[in-house]
Amino acid sequence: MPLPTAPTRRPNNANTRQADKKANNDLLLKGILCILIGLGVVVSPYFITSPGMQGIVANASLVGWFSLVLGCAFMGLYLKRRMAAAVKP
């Protein structure tokens, strides 16, 4: 007797909905924090008065840009999930 096929969709109960909501909120939080960190690293050399420290932070601008891009990706994924959830009946 062959085994039944695996389910293709997750069960729609309160536990899975709560887990999905928590995962979406985590994405939103990660996106906001990454964007804030990236902006802080990219913009801060213009406000630092010490030339040595300004150079050190300016050399880390690649990390700031990466953080900005990563934060935007998290926010985009969050928005994509929210739009997909709104379409469901």
Backbone torsions as a table, in degrees:
resi	resn	phi	psi	omega
1	MET	NA	123.4	-176.9
2	PRO	-75.1	155.2	178.6
3	LEU	-76.2	151.1	177.0
4	PRO	-71.8	157.9	-180.0
5	THR	-72.0	154.2	-179.2
6	ALA	-71.7	149.0	178.0
7	PRO	-66.8	146.8	-179.1
8	THR	-99.8	-17.6	179.6
9	ARG	-122.2	152.1	177.2
10	ARG	-76.7	150.5	177.0
11	PRO	-64.7	144.6	-178.7
12	ASN	-100.3	84.4	177.0
13	ASN	-130.6	179.3	-173.5
14	ALA	-63.9	-35.5	-178.7
15	ASN	-66.3	-44.4	-179.5
16	THR	-70.0	-36.7	177.6
17	ARG	-64.8	-39.6	179.5
18	GLN	-67.7	-39.4	178.4
19	ALA	-65.6	-40.3	177.6
20	ASP	-64.7	-40.6	179.6
21	LYS	-65.4	-40.3	178.5
22	LYS	-65.6	-41.3	178.7
23	ALA	-64.0	-39.6	178.0
24	ASN	-65.9	-41.9	178.8
25	ASN	-66.1	-35.2	176.2
26	ASP	-64.4	-40.5	176.8
27	LEU	-62.0	-41.9	178.9
28	LEU	-62.3	-45.6	179.9
29	LEU	-63.4	-44.5	178.9
30	LYS	-62.5	-41.1	179.5
31	GLY	-62.9	-45.8	-179.5
32	ILE	-64.2	-44.6	-179.1
33	LEU	-65.4	-41.9	178.6
34	CYS	-63.7	-40.2	178.6
35	ILE	-65.2	-42.8	179.1
36	LEU	-64.3	-42.2	178.4
37	ILE	-64.8	-44.0	179.3
38	GLY	-62.0	-44.2	177.4
39	LEU	-63.0	-39.1	178.5
40	GLY	-61.9	-42.4	-178.3
41	VAL	-73.1	-38.2	-177.1
42	VAL	-75.1	-38.1	-173.9
43	VAL	-89.8	-27.1	-172.5
44	SER	-60.7	-30.9	178.9
45	PRO	-60.0	-23.4	179.3
46	TYR	-76.2	-17.4	-177.3
47	PHE	-109.0	-7.6	179.6
48	ILE	-84.7	131.8	-176.5
49	THR	-89.2	-28.7	-179.0
50	SER	-73.8	121.9	-178.1
51	PRO	-62.5	-36.3	179.1
52	GLY	-65.3	-47.9	179.3
53	MET	-66.8	-36.0	179.2
54	GLN	-62.2	-40.9	178.0
55	GLY	-66.1	-39.8	180.0
56	ILE	-63.5	-46.4	-178.8
57	VAL	-70.1	-35.2	178.9
58	ALA	-66.1	-32.0	177.5
59	ASN	-70.1	-18.7	179.2
60	ALA	-94.0	15.5	-176.8
61	SER	-65.3	-28.1	177.3
62	LEU	-61.4	-39.0	177.5
63	VAL	-64.9	-39.6	178.2
64	GLY	-63.8	-42.7	178.8
65	TRP	-66.6	-38.6	177.2
66	PHE	-62.5	-41.6	179.2
67	SER	-64.4	-39.5	177.3
68	LEU	-62.8	-45.4	-179.9
69	VAL	-64.9	-41.9	178.9
70	LEU	-64.2	-41.6	177.4
71	GLY	-63.2	-40.8	177.4
72	CYS	-65.7	-35.6	177.3
73	ALA	-66.0	-42.3	176.9
74	PHE	-62.1	-43.2	-179.8
75	MET	-65.8	-39.4	177.0
76	GLY	-63.2	-41.4	177.7
77	LEU	-66.2	-38.7	176.8
78	TYR	-61.9	-47.0	180.0
79	LEU	-64.0	-37.9	178.2
80	LYS	-62.6	-43.5	178.5
81	ARG	-65.6	-39.7	179.9
82	ARG	-66.0	-39.4	179.2
83	MET	-68.4	-37.4	178.6
84	ALA	-68.6	-34.9	179.4
85	ALA	-71.3	-31.3	-179.5
86	ALA	-72.5	-24.2	-177.6
87	VAL	-77.5	-28.7	-176.9
88	LYS	-62.0	141.9	179.5
89	PRO	-74.3	NA	NA
